[in-house]
Amino acid sequence: MFRSPCKLVYGFVTPSKWTRFVFPRPRNGHRAHHPHAQHYAHSSRRFFSTEILLPTLGAGKFVVISVAGASGSAAAVSYYYDELQQMLGRVATVSERSTRIVVAAAKCFDDYRVVLKTKFDSEDARQAALSACHQRCADRTFKVLEANAGIYIKMGQHLSAMTYLLPPEWTTTFIPLQDQCPVSSIECITAMFEKDTGMKLDDVFSDFNPEPLGTASLAQVHVAVLRETGERVAVKFQHPALAEFIPLDLKLTKMVFAAIDRFFPDYPMMWLYNELDQSIFVELDFTTEAENAIRTRNYFRNMKKLTALRVPQVIWAKPRILVMEYITGARPDDLKFLDTHGISRDRVSICLSHIFNTMIFTPGVLVHCDPHAGNLAIRPLPKSEQGPWYNRGNNFEIVLYDHGLYRDVPLDLRRSYAKFWLAVIDSDEADMRKYAHEFAGVTDDQFPLFASAITGRDFRTAKTAIMTRRSRDEMQKMVAALQGGLMPNLVQLLAGMPRIVLLILKTNDLTRALDEMLETSIGPERTFLIMAQYCARTVYQEDKENLQHIPWTSPFARLLGTSQAYWKYLKRASKVEFYDVALWFTGLLGL
């Protein structure tokens, strides 16, 4: 009866005579040969001086040992109280986050199940009930994403841009997640900085604003002044809690999407989880983001007049901390700001088109896959920074933030994608189908739906009048078509596509949304002509490569092929120039 307290208190590090209670004798009377028994016994003799007290115990000594054991246990609990409290706090937080997800998912599943199985008197009544269900479920989901934060905010931002897939009740509900993100406390930020750098904030910065300039799903930005140089900088801190909860959140997300696949087989969504699982850890490494930013800044360095692009300079980077040049501006959809500062919406649209078409169609250039309005800023330029009067550039800069999610598109895919868009612009349905299959694996049966998804237009318009402005009536018809039965087909189509194609579709949809936000006077025609120019250049480069296979013994054939390839490119490029001249005359005459 008196042995178990000693065993509990001393565990393995007890004197040799007491090791038999940890490593008991076998029934045959021989001592158990545990490989570590003699080691722990020997170590205990060196560490403890109690071995002379323990071989024989009377009742009084048992009381003394019991009291000592109890006192030791109390001391241990007191010593580890903070760690125990933190552990229990984590368990409670994990339980709370998990419960939010499970309860919201169950309610949404049940809500949709009831509505989809209900028989309505008319199609209008069915659509009204389904729209109300969309809104209820979107509201529930929004609250969960906002409360759990982290990658859930990131997911909500991604879903808000999927206007080609989700009903407007979902996409519009999630728009606030682009800007309204939770803030990590300055205490957490300070502790993480000291842990990751081995220095205090005051050692590096002579001034540090504890209030964040902005917050995002994965990080928040503070303004500071470098002590060494006096330069004002933006310091991006990853939310400290992410490292703890990302593995759990990914498992919960996988569970929810797996449940969707099981209970709603017509709506497979695991492809969304797979993309998140592939990209999230890349985005969480700010050294990778720094490399992407430097590479993009260097490439666009001499394209300022064409693109107006400004990528903040990287000062230094750690996996969870990024220090960059401090540059601010207004969101591109702040039309009042643009008009007040005399910034042409048309010029902003044109520059954005040059930026992202350069990324998508130029070999070796990485593609920014998250160009929503929250990751862009328009900065007015004083005349002193616009260049001389005879070669004056734009009166603004487009500042591009958040370089965590980039992809390097394979050359063959870039080329097939370029040919697809040339076919779209030429209203050549046969080539549209051909190249859609080449770069995305789209079959003839899937093509009408794919053409609508990638262009954001109904199929008839996509193949005949792509350069016209989208009307409200057309958008309403597309939404009604999705709600009327096309949604499952579209989800299944996207689920079977390569992830790189999905990211290109996302970038394409976000840039189209940016262009529509600007409410330009020239409509989409100018941006499509710019795209055609880049596509034509991509095809021209391929044609020149193919001409290299013609032997030098056939110079006439090589010359003819080169001339034909260049003429095809020149026709495309000249259309942009003619359009600009016509636009200039129209503005001059006030038409």
C-alpha positions in Angstrom: 0.0 0.0 0.0 2.9 2.4 0.7 4.8 1.8 -2.5 2.6 3.4 -5.1 3.1 7.0 -3.9 6.9 6.6 -4.2 6.5 5.1 -7.6 4.2 8.0 -8.7 6.6 10.7 -7.4 9.9 9.2 -8.5 8.9 7.4 -11.6 11.9 5.9 -13.4 14.5 7.9 -11.5 14.3 6.0 -8.2 17.1 4.1 -6.5 17.9 0.6 -7.8 16.1 -1.3 -5.1 12.9 0.5 -6.2 13.3 -0.2 -9.9 11.5 -3.4 -9.4 8.2 -1.4 -9.0 8.8 0.2 -12.4 10.2 -2.9 -14.0 8.5 -5.7 -12.0 10.0 -9.2 -11.6 8.6 -11.9 -13.8 6.7 -14.7 -12.2 9.7 -17.1 -12.5 11.7 -15.0 -10.0 14.2 -13.4 -12.4 14.5 -9.7 -12.6 12.9 -8.1 -15.7 15.5 -7.3 -18.3 14.1 -3.9 -19.5 16.8 -2.3 -21.7 16.7 1.0 -19.8 16.2 -0.4 -16.2 19.9 -0.4 -15.2 20.5 2.9 -16.9 17.8 4.7 -15.0 18.8 3.0 -11.7 22.4 4.0 -12.2 21.4 7.6 -13.0 19.2 7.9 -9.9 22.1 7.0 -7.7 24.2 9.8 -9.1 21.3 12.3 -8.8 19.4 11.4 -5.6 20.9 11.2 -2.2 17.7 9.4 -1.0 19.0 5.9 -1.7 20.2 5.5 1.9 16.7 6.2 3.2 14.7 4.0 1.0 15.7 0.4 1.4 13.7 -0.1 4.6 10.7 2.0 5.7 8.7 2.1 8.8 5.3 3.6 9.3 6.7 7.0 10.3 9.0 7.1 7.4 6.1 6.3 5.1 4.3 9.4 6.4 7.4 11.5 5.8 7.8 10.2 2.2 4.1 10.6 1.5 4.1 14.2 2.6 7.3 14.8 0.6 5.6 13.2 -2.4 2.5 15.3 -2.1 4.6 18.5 -1.6 6.6 17.6 -4.7 3.4 17.0 -6.8 2.0 20.4 -5.6 5.2 22.1 -6.6 5.2 20.5 -10.0 1.6 21.5 -10.6 2.4 25.0 -9.5 5.5 25.2 -11.7 3.6 24.0 -14.8 0.4 25.8 -14.1 0.8 28.3 -16.9 1.6 25.6 -19.4 -1.4 23.5 -18.2 -3.6 26.5 -18.5 -2.4 27.3 -22.0 -3.0 23.6 -23.0 -6.5 23.7 -21.6 -7.1 27.0 -23.4 -6.0 25.5 -26.7 -8.3 22.5 -26.2 -11.2 24.8 -25.5 -10.3 26.9 -28.6 -10.0 23.9 -30.8 -13.3 22.6 -29.6 -15.0 25.9 -30.2 -13.6 26.3 -33.7 -14.6 22.7 -34.6 -18.1 23.1 -33.2 -18.7 26.3 -35.3 -17.8 24.4 -38.5 -19.8 21.3 -37.7 -22.9 23.1 -36.6 -22.9 25.6 -39.5 -22.3 22.8 -42.0 -25.1 20.6 -40.6 -27.5 23.5 -40.7 -26.6 24.4 -44.2 -26.9 20.8 -45.4 -30.3 20.4 -43.8 -31.5 23.8 -45.1 -30.6 22.9 -48.7 -31.9 19.4 -48.3 -35.4 20.7 -47.3 -35.6 23.3 -50.0 -34.3 21.1 -52.8 -36.8 18.3 -51.9 -39.8 20.7 -51.6 -42.3 20.8 -54.4 -43.3 24.4 -55.3 -46.4 25.7 -57.2 -44.3 27.6 -59.7 -40.7 28.0 -60.8 -40.7 31.6 -59.5 -41.6 30.3 -56.0 -38.9 27.7 -56.2 -36.3 30.3 -57.3 -37.4 32.6 -54.4 -37.1 29.8 -51.9 -33.7 28.8 -53.2 -32.4 32.4 -53.2 -33.5 32.8 -49.5 -31.8 29.5 -48.7 -28.6 30.7 -50.4 -28.7 33.9 -48.3 -29.3 32.1 -45.0 -26.5 29.7 -45.6 -24.1 32.4 -46.8 -24.8 34.4 -43.7 -24.2 31.4 -41.5 -21.0 30.6 -43.3 -19.8 34.2 -43.2 -20.1 34.3 -39.4 -18.0 31.1 -39.1 -15.4 32.3 -41.5 -15.1 35.6 -39.7 -15.0 34.0 -36.2 -12.4 31.4 -37.1 -10.3 33.8 -39.2 -7.0 32.5 -40.7 -7.4 30.4 -43.7 -11.2 30.7 -43.5 -10.9 34.4 -44.3 -8.7 33.4 -47.2 -11.3 30.9 -48.4 -14.1 33.5 -48.2 -12.0 35.9 -50.3 -11.5 33.2 -52.9 -15.2 32.3 -52.9 -16.3 36.0 -53.2 -14.5 36.2 -56.5 -16.1 33.0 -58.0 -19.0 34.9 -59.6 -18.8 32.4 -62.5 -19.7 29.5 -60.0 -21.5 30.7 -56.9 -24.9 32.5 -56.7 -24.7 36.2 -56.0 -26.1 35.7 -52.5 -22.8 33.9 -51.6 -20.3 36.1 -53.5 -21.7 39.5 -52.3 -22.0 38.3 -48.7 -18.3 37.4 -48.7 -17.0 40.6 -50.2 -16.4 42.3 -46.8 -13.9 39.6 -46.0 -11.5 41.2 -48.4 -11.0 44.0 -45.9 -12.5 43.1 -42.6 -10.1 40.7 -41.0 -9.3 40.1 -37.3 -6.3 41.8 -35.7 -3.6 40.1 -33.7 -2.6 41.8 -30.4 0.6 43.8 -30.3 1.7 41.5 -27.4 1.5 38.5 -29.7 3.2 40.4 -32.5 6.0 41.5 -30.2 6.6 38.0 -28.8 6.7 36.5 -32.3 9.2 39.2 -33.5 11.5 38.5 -30.6 11.3 34.7 -31.1 11.9 34.9 -34.9 14.6 37.5 -34.9 16.2 37.3 -31.5 15.8 41.1 -31.2 13.3 43.5 -29.7 11.2 45.8 -31.8 13.0 48.8 -30.3 16.4 47.3 -31.5 15.3 47.4 -35.1 12.8 50.3 -35.3 13.1 53.8 -33.9 9.4 54.2 -34.2 6.7 51.6 -34.4 2.9 52.1 -34.7 1.1 49.5 -32.6 -2.1 50.1 -34.6 -2.0 48.0 -37.8 -2.3 49.9 -41.1 -4.2 47.0 -42.6 -5.2 43.5 -41.8 -5.6 40.5 -44.1 -6.5 36.8 -43.7 -2.9 35.7 -43.1 -1.1 38.8 -41.9 -1.3 42.4 -40.7 0.8 45.4 -41.6 2.3 48.0 -39.3 4.1 51.2 -40.2 7.6 51.7 -38.7 10.8 53.6 -39.1 14.1 51.7 -39.4 16.5 52.7 -36.7 19.6 52.2 -38.9 18.5 54.2 -41.9 15.5 56.3 -40.8 13.5 54.9 -43.7 9.7 54.5 -43.2 8.7 50.9 -43.9 5.7 48.6 -43.9 6.2 45.6 -41.7 4.1 42.6 -42.5 3.5 40.1 -39.6 1.9 36.7 -40.0 -0.9 36.2 -37.5 0.9 34.2 -34.8 -2.0 31.9 -34.2 -1.9 30.5 -37.7 1.0 28.2 -37.0 -1.0 26.5 -34.3 -4.4 26.2 -36.0 -3.5 25.7 -39.7 -3.2 21.9 -39.5 -6.5 21.7 -37.6 -8.3 24.1 -40.0 -7.1 22.1 -43.0 -8.5 18.9 -41.5 -11.8 20.6 -40.7 -12.0 22.1 -44.2 -11.3 18.7 -45.7 -14.0 17.1 -43.6 -16.6 19.7 -44.7 -15.8 19.4 -48.4 -15.7 15.6 -48.1 -19.2 15.8 -46.6 -20.4 18.0 -49.5 -19.0 15.4 -51.9 -20.8 12.7 -50.0 -24.2 14.3 -49.4 -24.3 16.4 -52.6 -22.4 14.3 -55.2 -23.6 16.7 -57.9 -21.5 19.4 -56.3 -17.9 18.0 -55.8 -15.9 20.6 -53.9 -12.7 18.7 -52.9 -10.8 20.5 -55.7 -11.2 23.7 -53.6 -9.6 22.0 -50.6 -6.8 20.5 -52.7 -5.9 23.9 -54.1 -5.9 25.4 -50.6 -3.8 22.6 -49.2 -1.3 23.1 -52.0 -1.0 26.9 -51.7 -1.5 27.8 -48.0 2.0 26.7 -46.8 3.7 28.5 -49.7 1.8 31.7 -48.8 2.8 31.3 -45.1 6.5 31.5 -46.0 7.2 35.2 -46.4 10.7 34.5 -47.8 9.0 33.0 -50.8 6.8 36.1 -51.1 9.9 38.3 -50.9 11.5 36.3 -53.8 8.3 36.7 -55.9 8.1 40.4 -55.2 11.8 41.0 -56.2 11.4 39.0 -59.3 8.3 40.8 -60.4 9.7 44.2 -59.5 12.9 43.5 -61.6 10.9 42.4 -64.6 8.6 45.4 -64.7 11.3 47.9 -63.8 11.5 49.3 -67.3 7.8 49.0 -68.2 6.6 51.9 -66.1 5.0 53.9 -68.9 3.1 50.9 -70.2 2.0 49.4 -66.9 2.4 52.1 -64.2 3.2 49.1 -62.0 5.0 49.7 -58.6 6.1 46.7 -56.5 7.3 47.8 -53.0 11.0 47.1 -52.5 11.8 44.3 -50.1 14.1 45.4 -47.2 14.5 42.0 -45.5 12.4 38.9 -44.8 11.9 36.1 -42.3 9.4 33.2 -42.8 6.8 35.1 -40.7 8.0 38.7 -41.0 8.4 40.9 -44.1 9.8 44.4 -44.2 9.1 46.4 -47.3 9.1 49.9 -48.7 6.1 51.9 -47.4 3.8 52.9 -50.3 0.1 53.6 -49.9 -2.8 54.6 -52.2 -6.6 54.1 -52.7 -8.4 51.0 -53.8 -8.9 50.9 -57.6 -12.7 50.7 -57.0 -12.6 54.1 -55.1 -13.9 56.0 -58.2 -14.4 59.2 -56.2 -10.7 59.2 -55.3 -9.7 58.6 -58.9 -11.9 61.4 -60.2 -10.8 63.8 -57.5 -7.1 63.3 -58.4 -7.7 63.5 -62.1 -6.8 59.9 -62.7 -8.3 58.4 -65.9 -10.3 55.3 -65.2 -9.6 54.3 -68.8 -5.9 54.6 -68.3 -6.0 52.5 -65.1 -7.9 49.8 -67.0 -5.4 49.8 -69.8 -2.4 49.6 -67.4 -4.1 46.7 -65.5 -4.6 44.9 -68.7 -1.0 45.3 -69.7 0.2 44.1 -66.2 -1.8 40.8 -66.1 -1.5 39.9 -69.8 2.2 40.3 -69.5 2.2 37.9 -66.6 -0.1 35.3 -68.2 1.4 35.3 -71.7 5.1 36.0 -71.3 7.4 33.0 -70.8 9.3 33.1 -67.6 7.1 35.7 -65.9 5.2 34.5 -62.8 1.5 35.0 -62.6 0.0 36.8 -59.6 -3.0 34.6 -58.7 -4.8 36.9 -56.2 -5.3 40.3 -57.9 -8.5 41.4 -56.0 -9.1 45.0 -55.2 -7.7 44.7 -51.7 -4.3 43.8 -53.1 -4.0 46.8 -55.4 -3.7 50.5 -54.7 -3.7 53.6 -57.0 -1.1 56.2 -56.0 -1.3 59.7 -57.5 2.0 60.9 -58.9 3.2 64.5 -58.6 4.4 66.0 -61.9 8.0 65.8 -60.8 7.7 62.0 -60.9 5.8 61.8 -64.2 8.8 62.4 -66.5 9.6 65.3 -68.9 6.7 67.0 -70.8 7.8 65.5 -74.1 7.8 61.9 -72.7 5.3 62.2 -69.9 3.9 59.0 -68.5 0.9 58.3 -66.3 -0.1 60.5 -63.4 -0.5 57.5 -61.2 1.1 54.2 -60.1 -0.6 50.9 -59.6 0.8 49.4 -56.4 0.7 45.6 -56.2 0.7 44.0 -52.8 0.6 40.4 -51.4 3.0 38.4 -53.6 2.5 35.1 -51.8 0.4 33.3 -54.4 2.2 33.1 -57.7 2.4 30.4 -60.3 4.7 29.7 -63.2 2.5 28.7 -66.1 4.0 26.0 -68.5 4.8 27.4 -71.9 2.6 25.0 -73.8 -0.4 26.0 -71.7 0.4 29.7 -72.3 0.4 29.1 -76.0 -2.8 27.1 -76.1 -4.5 29.7 -73.9 -3.4 32.4 -76.2 -4.8 30.6 -79.3 -8.0 30.1 -77.4 -8.5 33.8 -76.8 -7.6 34.7 -80.4 -10.3 32.3 -81.5 -12.8 33.9 -79.0 -12.0 37.4 -80.4 -12.3 36.1 -83.9 -15.6 34.3 -83.1 -14.0 31.1 -84.4 -16.0 28.4 -82.6 -14.1 25.4 -84.1 -10.7 26.8 -82.8 -12.3 27.7 -79.5 -13.2 24.1 -78.9 -9.9 22.9 -80.1 -7.7 25.0 -77.8 -10.1 24.7 -74.9 -9.5 21.0 -75.1 -5.7 21.5 -75.4 -5.1 23.7 -72.3 -8.0 22.6 -70.1 -9.1 19.2 -71.3 -12.6 20.5 -72.1 -14.8 18.1 -74.2 -17.3 19.2 -76.8 -20.2 18.5 -74.5 -18.6 20.7 -71.8 -17.5 23.5 -74.1 -20.6 25.7 -74.0 -20.6 25.9 -70.2 -16.8 26.4 -70.1 -17.0 29.2 -72.7 -19.5 31.0 -70.5 -17.5 30.5 -67.3 -14.2 31.7 -68.8 -15.6 34.7 -70.6 -18.3 35.6 -68.0 -20.8 35.8 -70.9 -23.6 33.7 -72.1 -22.6 31.2 -74.7 -24.1 33.0 -77.7 -22.4 36.2 -76.8 -19.1 34.4 -76.0 -18.8 33.1 -79.5 -20.2 36.1 -81.4 -19.9 39.5 -79.6 -17.3 39.1 -76.8 -16.1 42.7 -77.0 -19.5 44.2 -76.0 -20.2 45.4 -72.5 -22.1 43.0 -70.3 -25.7 44.1 -69.7 -27.5 43.6 -66.4 -30.1 41.5 -68.2 -27.4 39.2 -69.5 -25.9 38.7 -66.0 -29.3 38.0 -64.6 -30.0 35.4 -67.3 -26.6 33.7 -66.5 -27.4 33.6 -62.7 -30.9 32.1 -63.5 -29.3 29.5 -65.8 -26.9 28.4 -63.0 -29.7 28.2 -60.5 -31.9 26.5 -63.0 -29.7 23.4 -63.3 -26.3 24.3 -64.8 -24.6 24.7 -61.4 -23.8 20.9 -60.9 -22.4 20.7 -64.4 -20.1 23.7 -63.9 -18.9 22.4 -60.5 -18.1 19.0 -62.0 -16.4 20.7 -64.9 -14.1 22.7 -62.6 -13.4 19.7 -60.4 -11.8 17.8 -63.3 -9.5 20.6 -64.4 -5.8 21.0 -63.6 -5.2 23.3 -60.7 -3.1 25.7 -62.7 -6.0 26.2 -65.1 -8.3 26.9 -62.1 -5.8 29.6 -60.9 -5.7 31.2 -64.4 -9.5 31.2 -64.4 -9.5 32.9 -61.0 -7.0 35.5 -62.1 -9.0 36.1 -65.3 -12.2 36.5 -63.4 -10.6 38.9 -60.8 -9.1 41.1 -63.5 -12.5 41.2 -65.3 -14.1 42.2 -62.1 -11.6 45.0 -61.6 -12.2 46.3 -65.0 -16.0 46.4 -64.5 -15.5 48.1 -61.1 -13.8 51.0 -62.9 -16.9 51.7 -65.0 -14.7 52.9 -67.9 -16.0 54.9 -70.8 -14.5 52.7 -73.4 -16.0 49.4 -72.3 -14.2 46.0 -72.6 -13.2 46.4 -76.3 -9.8 48.1 -75.5 -8.8 45.5 -73.0 -9.7 42.7 -75.4 -7.5 44.3 -78.1 -4.6 44.5 -75.7 -5.1 40.8 -74.8 -5.2 40.0 -78.5 -1.9 41.8 -78.9 -0.2 39.6 -76.2 -1.8 36.5 -77.6 -0.6 37.2 -81.1 2.9 37.9 -79.8 2.9 34.5 -78.0 1.8 32.7 -81.2 4.4 34.7 -83.2 7.2 33.5 -80.9 6.0 29.9 -81.3 5.9 30.3 -85.1 9.5 31.6 -85.1 10.6 28.6 -83.1 8.9 26.2 -85.6 10.7 28.0 -88.4 14.0 27.0 -87.0 13.4 23.5 -88.2 13.5 24.6 -91.8 17.0 23.9 -93.1 19.2 26.7 -94.2 19.3 25.1 -97.6 15.7 26.4 -98.1 16.1 30.2 -97.5 13.1 31.1 -99.5 10.8 28.9 -97.4 12.3 30.3 -94.2 11.9 33.9 -95.4 8.3 33.3 -96.5 7.3 31.6 -93.2 8.9 34.5 -91.2 7.1 37.1 -93.3 3.7 35.3 -92.9 4.2 34.9 -89.1 5.2 38.6 -88.7 2.3 39.8 -90.8 -0.2 37.9 -88.6 1.3 39.5 -85.5 1.4 42.9 -87.1 -2.3 42.8 -88.0 -3.2 42.2 -84.4 -0.8 44.7 -82.9 -1.9 47.5 -85.4 -5.6 47.1 -84.3 -4.6 48.5 -80.9 -2.8 51.4 -82.4 -5.7 52.3 -84.8 -8.1 52.0 -81.9 -6.0 54.4 -79.8 -5.9 56.9 -82.7 -9.6 56.7 -83.2 -10.2 57.2 -79.4 -7.9 60.2 -79.4 -9.8 61.9 -82.3 -13.1 61.0 -80.6 -12.0 62.7 -77.4 -10.6 65.7 -79.3 -13.9 66.3 -81.1 -15.9 65.7 -78.0 -17.9 62.9 -79.5 
